[in-house]
Amino acid sequence: MKKVSKLLIGLIIINLFSCNKLNNSNLASTSDESINTTVEEDDNMELTLKIENFKVDVSWENNESVNELKNLAVDELIINMSRYGGFEQVGSLKTMITSSDTRITTIPGDIMLYSSNQIVIFYGSNTWEYTKLGHINLSKNELTNLLSNKDVSISLSYKY
């Protein structure tokens, strides 16, 4: 009788652990599906940059500053830029966004946040403290032609 009781208790415990394991794997499966759905939704959302109505291909950083920039760009954000130093264009966001500045040497195509409220697009190089926002995928010559001859305006737009 004691052996039967122990056997029954053992089977009940095994059954409980098996049910719990199945429930946890279902939860994990559901979580994975949610994560994949979120990633797919994010892939469909696009922050675009136009320089003088010329859309440029940008590899955006995944950081809080870019997320806040997306919020500002929902209804299109137009920024008047000014040439500075013979290697960059700078324009004011007219508001502050989160920054995490680090000392960095830029390369042509880098898009940086300066002082939490200015966008800087480089067609040359500089070393300073910035928060990286992204990088324009054009050659140095293309960027120089686009940015070095006159002050430009840029537009940022974020579409869901």
C-alpha positions as a Python dict, from the first residue, in 0.01 Angstrom:
ca = {
    (1, 'M'): (0, 0, 0),
    (2, 'K'): (286, 241, 81),
    (3, 'K'): (448, 162, -258),
    (4, 'V'): (124, 240, -443),
    (5, 'S'): (84, 570, -253),
    (6, 'K'): (442, 672, -329),
    (7, 'L'): (395, 575, -694),
    (8, 'L'): (72, 779, -717),
    (9, 'I'): (235, 1081, -552),
    (10, 'G'): (531, 1050, -791),
    (11, 'L'): (300, 1037, -1095),
    (12, 'I'): (105, 1339, -974),
    (13, 'I'): (425, 1539, -927),
    (14, 'I'): (553, 1441, -1273),
    (15, 'N'): (217, 1535, -1424),
    (16, 'L'): (219, 1877, -1252),
    (17, 'F'): (571, 1953, -1375),
    (18, 'S'): (480, 1844, -1727),
    (19, 'C'): (175, 2072, -1734),
    (20, 'N'): (378, 2362, -1598),
    (21, 'K'): (649, 2304, -1860),
    (22, 'L'): (390, 2305, -2140),
    (23, 'N'): (235, 2626, -2010),
    (24, 'N'): (579, 2793, -1988),
    (25, 'S'): (668, 2683, -2341),
    (26, 'N'): (335, 2825, -2464),
    (27, 'L'): (414, 3151, -2287),
    (28, 'A'): (761, 3158, -2439),
    (29, 'S'): (613, 3091, -2781),
    (30, 'T'): (364, 3373, -2735),
    (31, 'S'): (640, 3609, -2619),
    (32, 'D'): (855, 3519, -2920),
    (33, 'E'): (563, 3590, -3152),
    (34, 'S'): (509, 3927, -2982),
    (35, 'I'): (874, 4016, -3018),
    (36, 'N'): (876, 3916, -3385),
    (37, 'T'): (560, 4115, -3449),
    (38, 'T'): (713, 4424, -3287),
    (39, 'V'): (1031, 4390, -3492),
    (40, 'E'): (828, 4353, -3813),
    (41, 'E'): (621, 4659, -3723),
    (42, 'D'): (939, 4858, -3654),
    (43, 'D'): (1081, 4750, -3990),
    (44, 'N'): (777, 4901, -4162),
    (45, 'M'): (822, 5235, -3986),
    (46, 'E'): (1066, 5465, -4159),
    (47, 'L'): (1244, 5783, -4061),
    (48, 'T'): (1339, 5956, -4385),
    (49, 'L'): (1577, 6240, -4449),
    (50, 'K'): (1563, 6474, -4746),
    (51, 'I'): (1829, 6730, -4820),
    (52, 'E'): (1683, 7000, -5048),
    (53, 'N'): (1406, 6753, -5151),
    (54, 'F'): (1664, 6483, -5234),
    (55, 'K'): (1589, 6170, -5031),
    (56, 'V'): (1907, 6015, -4895),
    (57, 'D'): (1962, 5663, -4765),
    (58, 'V'): (2038, 5674, -4392),
    (59, 'S'): (2139, 5403, -4147),
    (60, 'W'): (1982, 5530, -3824),
    (61, 'E'): (2118, 5446, -3478),
    (62, 'N'): (1900, 5260, -3232),
    (63, 'N'): (1900, 5502, -2938),
    (64, 'E'): (1672, 5727, -2734),
    (65, 'S'): (1776, 6038, -2928),
    (66, 'V'): (1660, 5886, -3258),
    (67, 'N'): (1335, 5772, -3096),
    (68, 'E'): (1267, 6128, -2981),
    (69, 'L'): (1362, 6260, -3324),
    (70, 'K'): (1102, 6026, -3477),
    (71, 'N'): (836, 6179, -3251),
    (72, 'L'): (934, 6527, -3369),
    (73, 'A'): (924, 6415, -3733),
    (74, 'V'): (574, 6260, -3737),
    (75, 'D'): (422, 6565, -3911),
    (76, 'E'): (748, 6642, -4095),
    (77, 'L'): (1023, 6844, -3936),
    (78, 'I'): (1198, 7104, -4151),
    (79, 'I'): (1534, 7234, -4034),
    (80, 'N'): (1724, 7520, -4194),
    (81, 'M'): (2090, 7432, -4193),
    (82, 'S'): (2399, 7655, -4214),
    (83, 'R'): (2747, 7570, -4334),
    (84, 'Y'): (3006, 7577, -4060),
    (85, 'G'): (3382, 7525, -4060),
    (86, 'G'): (3401, 7396, -4417),
    (87, 'F'): (3308, 7042, -4309),
    (88, 'E'): (2951, 7041, -4175),
    (89, 'Q'): (2598, 7179, -4189),
    (90, 'V'): (2428, 7267, -3858),
    (91, 'G'): (2062, 7334, -3781),
    (92, 'S'): (1850, 7391, -3471),
    (93, 'L'): (1577, 7149, -3361),
    (94, 'K'): (1423, 7435, -3158),
    (95, 'T'): (1372, 7188, -2874),
    (96, 'M'): (1591, 6969, -2654),
    (97, 'I'): (1608, 6591, -2692),
    (98, 'T'): (1794, 6330, -2493),
    (99, 'S'): (2163, 6307, -2567),
    (100, 'S'): (2445, 6079, -2461),
    (101, 'D'): (2745, 6270, -2589),
    (102, 'T'): (3080, 6100, -2626),
    (103, 'R'): (3402, 6228, -2777),
    (104, 'I'): (3404, 6105, -3135),
    (105, 'T'): (3580, 6173, -3463),
    (106, 'T'): (3317, 6204, -3733),
    (107, 'I'): (3343, 6090, -4093),
    (108, 'P'): (3162, 6224, -4399),
    (109, 'G'): (2794, 6124, -4381),
    (110, 'D'): (2766, 6116, -4004),
    (111, 'I'): (2452, 6273, -3858),
    (112, 'M'): (2507, 6393, -3504),
    (113, 'L'): (2318, 6561, -3223),
    (114, 'Y'): (2508, 6852, -3068),
    (115, 'S'): (2411, 7023, -2739),
    (116, 'S'): (2084, 6823, -2730),
    (117, 'N'): (1919, 7063, -2975),
    (118, 'Q'): (2120, 7084, -3297),
    (119, 'I'): (2149, 6846, -3589),
    (120, 'V'): (2490, 6832, -3756),
    (121, 'I'): (2551, 6662, -4093),
    (122, 'F'): (2915, 6610, -4187),
    (123, 'Y'): (3070, 6620, -4532),
    (124, 'G'): (3414, 6638, -4371),
    (125, 'S'): (3554, 6531, -4036),
    (126, 'N'): (3569, 6674, -3685),
    (127, 'T'): (3644, 6554, -3332),
    (128, 'W'): (3406, 6673, -3060),
    (129, 'E'): (3141, 6545, -2818),
    (130, 'Y'): (2827, 6435, -3002),
    (131, 'T'): (2546, 6181, -2988),
    (132, 'K'): (2541, 5976, -3305),
    (133, 'L'): (2203, 5969, -3481),
    (134, 'G'): (2290, 5799, -3806),
    (135, 'H'): (2500, 5788, -4119),
    (136, 'I'): (2413, 5894, -4475),
    (137, 'N'): (2516, 5628, -4723),
    (138, 'L'): (2673, 5853, -4989),
    (139, 'S'): (3035, 5902, -5094),
    (140, 'K'): (3240, 6194, -4965),
    (141, 'N'): (3224, 6357, -5310),
    (142, 'E'): (2844, 6323, -5325),
    (143, 'L'): (2809, 6470, -4976),
    (144, 'T'): (3047, 6755, -5054),
    (145, 'N'): (2851, 6842, -5369),
    (146, 'L'): (2524, 6827, -5177),
    (147, 'L'): (2630, 7019, -4865),
    (148, 'S'): (2936, 7240, -4919),
    (149, 'N'): (2817, 7501, -5171),
    (150, 'K'): (2530, 7669, -4986),
    (151, 'D'): (2313, 7654, -4676),
    (152, 'V'): (2047, 7384, -4717),
    (153, 'S'): (1720, 7283, -4561),
    (154, 'I'): (1649, 6929, -4455),
    (155, 'S'): (1324, 6756, -4382),
    (156, 'L'): (1274, 6461, -4154),
    (157, 'S'): (954, 6261, -4166),
    (158, 'Y'): (845, 5955, -3977),
    (159, 'K'): (573, 5736, -4123),
    (160, 'Y'): (401, 5451, -3940),
}
